[in-house]
Amino acid sequence: MAAQRKATLSDVASRAGVSTTTASYILNNRSAEMRISADADERVRRAAAELAYRPNRSAQSLRTRRSGTIGLISDSVASGQYGSRMLTGASAAARALDHLVVIGETEGDPVLEAQLIEEMTDRQVDGFIYATLVTSEVVIPEGLRETRSVLLNCVDRERTLPAVLPDEVAGGRTAAEVVLGAGHTKDIYLIGHDPNPHALAGPLRMEGVTARLAEAGVELAGVVPSGWSVLPAYEAVLSWLRTGVRPEAVICLNDRIALGAYEALADHGLAVPEEVTVVSFDGSTLASWLRPSLTSVSLPYVELGATAVRMLMDPATPPDAIDRLEMPLLAGDSVRPTTR
């Protein structure tokens, strides 16, 4: 059976009873330039829908000098279990703007990064989104300075490119507010330490936590240094508990740390939330899997990706614009009012 022939612009024009030129102007949203009637506009669009007409992207690109594609360069976002949702948001927003996202993953290799930027530039992408899995301060590759670009989940050290980030300071304040709202005013500890000197999440979250506690006249009792994964957190918290400390509440810098803390608290005979309140960050699926479910300040991954695309495609976006998105609270069962 022969394949069905793809509808052409001439087919659309013929069905609508207009010239090919008129149909082209209408389908490229340029009706006003030709003073085309509303009736003709409606007929052409109806004919295009009935014929399932799709424009020739190559011809359109030559005419408009726009490819309808966005290049997204990242370190390891696509392979990240949760961070990949940024790509989901970016792709959906791009489709809504009649664009396609082309993704290049570098795994942190600067040579591969430069090659991907050069190849995408040669293919005339309409702009770049440069994304990192961990909220970070970055040095911008030179290739991105030569075309329109937006940073996703990272910020340029020189603040020369627009960026979209989670509002980590406000997120820290939210975590502290949960602890204060539960009635805790002493023996509140923060667990976690990020050894990456360019990472922003840990320091900014801590800044928000300490600022909100200070406003309530409460001091953070201390910080328990720990890596950002389960086993280092478990070992650090268990060792810390064995010194005789008795926390009322712990604020963990991410959900994996919180899982390690849960296990250490249980091994030490302390129940969550009956004896210790636990609050965390990330809002990952892990938070809902834990028992009791974990109260966590979530990262708006999908909206981060979508916002980056909208900023990129908006010609009015200032070159130094920074959009910080709210980090919503994912309520769980790991918080209780103190009775001490």
C-alpha positions in Angstrom: 0.0 0.0 0.0 1.5 3.4 -1.0 2.2 5.9 1.7 -0.3 8.8 1.8 1.1 11.9 0.2 2.0 14.7 2.5 -0.2 17.8 2.1 1.6 20.8 0.6 1.0 24.5 0.9 -0.6 24.5 -2.6 -3.1 21.9 -1.4 -4.1 24.1 1.6 -4.4 27.2 -0.7 -6.5 25.3 -3.2 -8.9 24.0 -0.6 -9.2 27.4 1.0 -9.7 29.2 -2.3 -6.8 31.6 -2.0 -3.4 32.0 -3.5 -0.3 30.1 -2.2 1.2 33.5 -1.2 -1.9 34.4 0.9 -1.9 30.9 2.5 1.8 31.3 3.4 1.3 34.7 5.0 -1.6 33.4 7.1 0.2 30.3 8.3 3.2 32.4 9.2 1.0 34.7 11.2 1.6 37.7 8.9 -2.0 38.4 7.8 -1.8 42.0 8.9 1.0 42.7 6.4 -1.3 41.8 3.5 -4.6 43.1 5.0 -6.0 39.6 4.7 -9.7 39.2 5.7 -10.7 37.3 8.8 -12.8 35.0 6.6 -9.8 34.0 4.4 -7.7 33.6 7.5 -10.2 31.2 9.0 -10.6 29.2 5.7 -6.8 28.7 5.4 -6.4 27.6 9.0 -9.4 25.2 8.7 -8.0 23.8 5.5 -4.5 23.3 7.1 -6.1 21.4 10.0 -8.3 19.2 7.7 -5.3 18.3 5.6 -3.0 17.8 8.6 -0.6 20.2 6.9 2.8 20.6 8.4 5.2 23.3 7.2 8.5 22.5 5.6 10.9 23.3 8.4 14.0 23.5 6.1 12.3 26.0 3.8 10.9 28.0 6.7 14.4 28.1 8.3 16.0 29.5 5.1 13.3 32.2 4.9 13.2 33.3 8.5 16.8 32.4 9.5 15.2 30.6 12.5 15.6 26.8 12.9 12.8 26.3 15.5 15.3 24.5 17.7 16.8 25.3 21.1 20.2 23.8 22.1 20.3 22.6 25.7 23.8 21.8 27.1 24.1 20.2 30.5 26.6 18.3 32.6 24.5 15.4 33.8 20.9 16.7 34.1 19.5 14.1 31.7 20.9 11.2 33.7 19.8 12.6 37.0 16.9 10.8 38.6 15.1 14.0 39.6 16.9 16.8 37.7 15.8 15.3 34.4 12.4 16.8 35.1 14.0 20.2 34.2 14.2 18.8 30.6 10.5 17.8 30.8 9.6 21.4 31.6 11.9 22.8 29.0 10.6 20.5 26.3 6.9 21.2 27.1 7.5 25.0 27.1 9.4 24.8 23.8 6.6 22.9 22.1 4.1 25.5 23.2 6.3 28.0 21.4 6.6 25.8 18.3 10.2 24.8 19.1 12.1 21.6 19.7 14.8 21.1 22.4 18.0 19.4 21.2 19.9 18.1 24.3 23.7 17.6 24.6 25.1 15.9 27.7 28.8 16.6 28.6 29.4 14.8 31.9 31.5 17.7 32.7 33.9 17.3 29.8 34.9 20.8 28.6 36.2 19.5 25.2 32.9 17.7 24.5 31.0 20.8 25.8 32.8 23.0 23.3 32.2 20.6 20.4 28.5 20.4 21.2 28.1 24.1 21.3 29.9 24.4 18.0 27.9 21.7 16.3 24.6 23.2 17.5 25.7 26.6 16.4 26.4 25.2 13.0 22.9 23.8 12.9 21.6 27.3 13.6 19.8 26.7 16.9 17.8 29.8 17.9 19.5 30.0 21.3 21.1 28.0 24.1 20.1 26.9 27.6 23.1 25.9 29.7 22.0 23.7 32.6 23.6 22.1 35.7 22.3 19.3 37.8 23.5 21.0 41.0 22.7 24.6 41.7 26.1 26.2 41.0 28.1 29.2 40.1 29.7 28.5 36.7 32.2 29.9 34.2 30.4 30.4 30.9 31.9 28.6 27.8 33.0 31.2 25.3 30.7 29.8 22.6 27.7 30.8 24.6 28.7 34.4 24.7 28.3 34.7 20.9 24.6 33.8 20.8 21.5 34.3 22.9 21.7 32.0 26.0 20.0 31.5 29.4 21.4 29.7 32.4 19.3 26.9 34.1 19.9 26.1 37.7 23.2 27.9 37.7 24.5 31.5 37.6 27.4 33.2 35.7 30.1 34.4 38.1 30.3 37.6 36.1 26.4 37.9 36.0 26.4 38.6 32.3 23.7 36.1 31.2 20.1 35.7 32.3 19.5 32.8 34.7 16.7 30.9 36.4 17.3 29.3 39.8 15.4 27.9 42.8 15.1 30.4 45.6 17.3 28.5 48.0 17.4 31.3 50.7 13.6 31.4 50.8 13.6 27.6 50.8 15.8 27.7 53.9 13.5 30.1 55.6 10.5 27.8 54.8 12.3 24.8 56.5 13.1 26.9 59.6 9.5 28.1 59.7 8.3 24.5 59.8 10.5 23.8 62.8 9.5 27.0 64.6 5.8 26.3 63.8 6.1 23.0 65.6 7.2 24.8 68.7 10.9 24.0 68.6 13.2 26.7 70.1 16.3 24.9 71.1 18.5 21.9 70.1 17.9 22.5 66.4 20.7 21.2 64.2 21.5 21.3 60.5 23.0 18.2 58.9 25.1 18.3 55.7 28.0 19.9 54.0 28.7 20.3 50.3 32.5 20.1 49.6 32.0 21.6 46.1 33.2 25.2 46.4 31.0 26.3 43.4 27.8 24.7 44.7 25.2 27.3 45.9 22.4 25.2 47.4 23.9 24.2 50.7 25.2 27.7 51.7 22.1 29.5 50.6 19.8 27.0 52.3 21.8 27.5 55.5 21.6 31.2 55.1 17.8 31.1 54.9 17.6 28.7 57.9 19.8 30.8 60.2 18.2 34.1 59.2 14.6 32.9 59.9 15.7 31.3 63.3 17.4 34.6 64.2 14.3 36.6 63.6 12.5 34.4 66.1 15.3 34.8 68.6 16.5 31.2 68.2 20.0 30.1 67.4 21.0 27.0 65.4 22.6 24.6 67.9 25.1 23.4 65.5 26.0 21.8 62.2 26.8 18.2 61.6 29.2 17.9 58.6 28.2 15.2 56.2 28.4 14.2 52.6 25.2 14.5 50.5 24.4 10.8 50.2 22.8 8.2 52.5 25.8 6.2 53.9 28.0 9.2 54.8 25.0 10.9 56.4 24.2 7.7 58.4 27.7 7.4 59.7 28.1 11.1 60.5 24.8 11.3 62.4 25.2 8.1 64.3 28.7 9.1 65.4 27.4 12.5 66.4 24.5 11.0 68.4 26.9 8.7 70.3 28.5 11.8 71.8 25.4 12.2 74.0 23.7 15.0 72.1 19.9 14.9 72.1 18.3 17.0 69.2 14.8 18.3 69.2 14.9 18.9 65.4 17.2 18.3 62.5 17.2 20.1 59.2 18.9 18.0 56.5 20.3 19.7 53.4 18.7 17.1 51.1 16.5 14.0 51.2 19.3 11.5 50.9 20.9 12.9 54.0 17.5 12.7 55.7 17.3 9.0 54.9 20.7 8.4 56.5 19.6 10.5 59.5 16.4 8.5 59.8 18.4 5.2 60.0 20.9 6.7 62.5 18.2 8.0 64.7 16.4 4.6 64.7 19.6 2.8 65.5 20.1 5.1 68.4 16.6 4.5 69.7 15.1 7.9 68.7 11.8 7.9 66.9 10.7 10.3 64.2 8.6 12.4 64.8 7.8 11.4 68.4 11.2 12.4 69.7 12.9 14.2 66.8 11.5 16.4 64.1 13.1 16.0 60.7 12.8 18.5 57.8 14.7 18.3 54.5 15.1 19.7 51.0 14.5 18.5 47.4 10.9 17.1 47.6 12.1 14.0 45.8 10.0 10.8 45.6 12.2 9.5 48.4 10.5 11.9 50.7 7.2 10.2 50.2 8.6 6.7 50.3 10.1 7.1 53.8 8.1 6.1 56.9 7.1 8.4 58.4 6.9 10.4 55.2 9.4 13.2 55.1 8.5 16.9 55.2 10.7 18.4 52.5 11.1 21.8 50.8 10.9 20.8 47.1 12.8 21.9 44.0 10.5 23.1 41.2 12.4 21.2 38.5 9.7 21.3 35.8 9.0 25.0 36.2 12.7 25.8 36.2 13.1 24.2 32.8 9.9 25.9 31.4 10.9 29.3 32.7 14.4 29.0 31.1 12.8 28.4 27.7 10.4 31.3 28.1 13.2 33.7 29.1 15.2 32.6 26.2 12.4 33.1 23.7 11.4 36.5 25.1 13.4 39.2 23.4 12.6 41.6 26.3 14.6 39.4 28.8 17.4 41.6 30.2 20.9 40.1 29.8 21.5 40.2 33.6 18.0 39.0 34.6 17.9 36.4 37.4 14.5 34.7 38.1 14.4 32.8 41.5 11.5 30.4 41.7 9.6 29.5 44.8 10.4 26.2 46.5 7.1 24.7 47.7 6.8 22.7 50.9 6.0 19.0 50.5 4.3 18.3 53.8 5.0 14.9 55.4 4.6 13.2 58.8 8.1 13.9 60.2 7.2 17.0 62.2 5.6 17.2 65.6 5.1 20.0 68.2 7.6 19.7 71.1 6.4 18.6 74.5 9.6 19.3 76.4 
